[in-house]
Amino acid sequence: KLARPELRQLNQRITTRVRLGHLGLEETRDYLNYRLIKAGKTFLRFDDSAVKHLFKLSGGIPRLINILALRSLMAAYIDETNIVSKCHVENAERSIKNSEGFERPERKRAALVLLAVFLVFFLTGAGLYYISQPEGKKPSLSPVAATKIQKDISRYALVKEDANIREAPGLESRRVGIVMKGQKLPIIGETTDGSGARWFKIRLFDDRAVWIAADLVNVLSEKGQKPSPQ
């Protein structure tokens, strides 16, 4: 970008240029520890499984290390622990994928190819099974039969910004943690508090049930990921 004509004067003022390459595994570990020490948070630490998984996801790119580390620390804070483990990094990964499309392009293409192959085999097998059945024993494909198949969770809460979660509905209730922007969590209940404000009961990744104010999330339907009627 600095080679653009309109940035010529800025480019001329830069006397020293440094290219920061990808960090190795041990460099990533040292970098995380250094950042915690400089922040005065020596009581916090990333365990070995967390460092290895964070390094695998980030590829040693400092910018991605910073993003994953911050969200992993937030996940550990929600769990009220000073040790960041692999499960917290996995929570951070899911959060980033939901909000920013973190998944690498080559990995996404490979996943799509595998999905296509699976669908071909599955549909072919299902078709052959259906054809092979005697006429009187073929499963019903009527719309009425299809409507009986329902999933337990039909709506999800997509967090708009980092938000407080509470033990019960209402701002006076005890805060039990924070959920991060981009997290998609199943809605398992709904109510209003004494002031008439709307609250959703959501289930966290560790299976805990907590409450969040409805105006802090977008509601997604189970199909199509489109906002459901409010």
C-alpha positions in Angstrom: 0.0 0.0 0.0 2.9 2.4 0.7 3.9 2.1 -2.9 0.8 4.0 -4.0 1.6 7.4 -5.5 -0.5 9.3 -2.9 1.5 7.7 -0.1 4.9 8.5 -1.5 5.8 11.2 1.1 4.9 8.9 4.0 6.9 6.0 2.4 10.0 8.3 2.2 9.8 9.1 5.9 10.0 5.5 7.0 13.7 4.8 7.7 13.5 1.4 9.3 11.5 -1.6 8.1 10.9 -4.8 10.0 9.1 -7.9 8.8 7.6 -10.0 11.6 7.3 -13.6 10.5 5.3 -16.4 11.9 6.1 -17.5 15.5 7.0 -21.1 16.4 5.3 -23.1 19.1 7.8 -22.1 21.8 7.9 -18.5 20.6 4.1 -18.4 20.9 4.3 -19.8 24.4 6.9 -17.2 25.4 4.9 -14.4 23.7 1.7 -15.3 25.7 3.6 -15.4 29.0 5.4 -12.1 28.2 2.0 -10.4 27.5 0.5 -11.7 30.7 3.6 -10.5 32.7 3.5 -7.0 31.1 -0.2 -6.8 31.9 0.5 -7.6 35.6 -1.6 -10.8 35.4 1.1 -13.3 36.5 -1.6 -15.4 38.2 -3.1 -16.3 34.8 -1.6 -18.9 32.5 -2.2 -20.9 29.4 -1.7 -24.6 29.9 0.2 -26.8 27.4 -3.0 -28.0 25.6 -4.2 -24.4 25.2 -0.9 -23.1 23.8 -0.7 -26.0 21.3 -4.2 -25.6 20.1 -3.9 -21.8 19.9 -0.7 -22.1 17.9 -2.4 -24.6 15.5 -5.3 -22.3 14.9 -3.3 -19.1 14.5 -0.4 -20.6 12.5 1.9 -18.4 14.6 0.5 -15.2 13.2 0.7 -12.6 16.0 -2.5 -10.8 15.0 -4.5 -14.1 15.2 -2.7 -15.1 18.4 -3.8 -11.9 20.0 -7.5 -12.3 18.9 -7.6 -16.0 20.1 -5.8 -15.3 23.3 -8.1 -12.4 24.3 -11.3 -14.4 23.7 -9.8 -17.5 25.4 -9.1 -15.4 28.5 -12.7 -14.2 28.4 -13.9 -17.8 28.3 -11.7 -18.7 31.2 -13.1 -15.7 33.1 -16.6 -16.9 32.6 -15.6 -20.3 34.0 -14.0 -18.5 37.0 -10.6 -20.1 36.5 -7.1 -18.7 36.2 -5.9 -21.5 33.9 -6.8 -21.2 30.2 -7.2 -24.7 28.8 -7.9 -26.1 25.3 -11.7 -26.0 25.8 -11.5 -22.2 26.3 -9.5 -21.8 23.1 -12.1 -23.9 21.3 -14.8 -21.6 22.6 -12.8 -18.6 21.3 -12.5 -20.4 17.9 -16.3 -20.9 17.7 -16.9 -17.3 18.6 -14.6 -16.0 15.9 -15.9 -18.3 13.3 -19.5 -17.1 14.0 -18.6 -13.4 13.8 -15.6 -13.1 11.5 -15.3 -16.2 9.3 -12.0 -17.2 10.9 -11.8 -20.6 9.1 -9.0 -20.8 6.6 -10.1 -20.9 2.9 -8.3 -24.1 2.1 -9.8 -25.9 5.2 -13.2 -24.6 4.2 -12.9 -25.9 0.6 -11.8 -29.3 1.9 -14.8 -29.4 4.3 -17.2 -28.6 1.4 -15.7 -31.4 -0.8 -16.1 -33.9 2.1 -19.6 -32.7 2.7 -20.5 -33.1 -1.0 -19.0 -36.6 -1.1 -20.9 -37.6 2.0 -24.2 -36.3 0.6 -23.7 -38.2 -2.7 -23.1 -41.5 -0.8 -25.9 -40.8 1.7 -28.6 -39.9 -0.9 -27.5 -42.7 -3.2 -27.8 -45.2 -0.3 -31.1 -43.8 0.9 -32.5 -44.0 -2.7 -31.4 -47.6 -3.2 -32.9 -48.6 0.2 -36.2 -47.0 -0.7 -36.3 -48.7 -4.1 -35.5 -52.1 -2.6 -38.4 -52.0 -0.1 -41.6 -53.8 -0.9 -44.4 -51.5 -2.0 -46.4 -51.9 1.2 -43.3 -51.3 3.5 -41.9 -48.2 1.9 -41.6 -45.3 4.4 -44.1 -42.5 4.1 -42.8 -39.3 2.5 -45.9 -37.3 3.0 -45.7 -33.7 4.4 -47.7 -34.8 7.5 -45.1 -37.4 8.5 -42.3 -34.9 7.9 -43.8 -32.3 10.2 -43.6 -34.7 13.2 -39.8 -34.6 13.2 -38.8 -31.6 15.3 -35.6 -30.6 17.1 -35.6 -29.6 20.7 -33.9 -26.2 20.0 -35.6 -24.0 17.4 -34.1 -20.6 18.2 -30.6 -19.3 18.9 -29.3 -16.0 20.4 -26.5 -14.4 18.4 -24.7 -12.0 20.7 -24.4 -8.4 19.3 -21.6 -7.2 21.6 -19.8 -8.6 24.6 -22.6 -8.8 27.2 -23.2 -9.7 30.8 -25.1 -12.9 31.6 -27.0 -13.3 34.9 -28.2 -15.9 37.3 -31.9 -14.9 36.9 -33.8 -12.4 34.6 -33.4 -8.8 35.7 -30.6 -6.3 36.1 -30.6 -6.7 39.9 -29.7 -10.4 39.5 -26.1 -11.5 40.1 -23.8 -11.4 37.1 -22.2 -14.8 36.5 -20.0 -14.0 33.5 -19.7 -12.5 30.0 -20.6 -13.9 26.6 -18.6 -12.6 23.6 -19.7 -10.9 20.4 -20.6 -13.4 17.7 -21.4 -16.4 20.0 -24.5 -18.3 19.0 -26.2 -20.0 21.9 -29.4 -22.0 22.1 -32.5 -20.3 23.6 -34.2 -22.6 26.1 -36.6 -20.2 27.8 -38.0 -16.6 27.8 -39.6 -14.3 30.3 -40.0 -10.6 31.3 -38.8 -9.0 34.5 -40.7 -6.7 36.8 -40.0 -3.7 34.6 -41.4 -5.5 31.5 -38.0 -6.0 29.9 -37.6 -9.2 27.9 -35.0 -11.9 28.9 -33.8 -15.1 27.2 -32.6 -18.2 29.0 -29.6 -19.5 27.1 -27.4 -22.6 27.4 -23.6 -22.1 27.5 -21.0 -24.4 26.0 -20.4 -26.0 29.4 -24.2 -26.8 29.6 -24.9 -24.1 32.2 -28.2 -22.2 31.9 -28.1 -18.4 32.3 -30.1 -15.3 31.4 -29.4 -12.5 29.0 -31.3 -9.3 28.1 -33.2 -9.8 24.8 -32.0 -6.4 23.4 -28.3 -7.7 23.5 -28.9 -10.5 21.0 -30.4 -11.2 17.6 -32.7 -14.1 17.5 -32.0 -16.7 14.8 -34.3 -19.5 13.7 -33.1 -23.1 13.5 -33.5 -23.1 9.7 -31.8 -20.6 7.5 -30.3 -18.6 10.3 -32.7 -15.7 9.7 -34.1 -13.5 12.5 -37.3 -15.0 13.8 -40.4 -12.8 14.5 -40.0 -10.9 17.7 
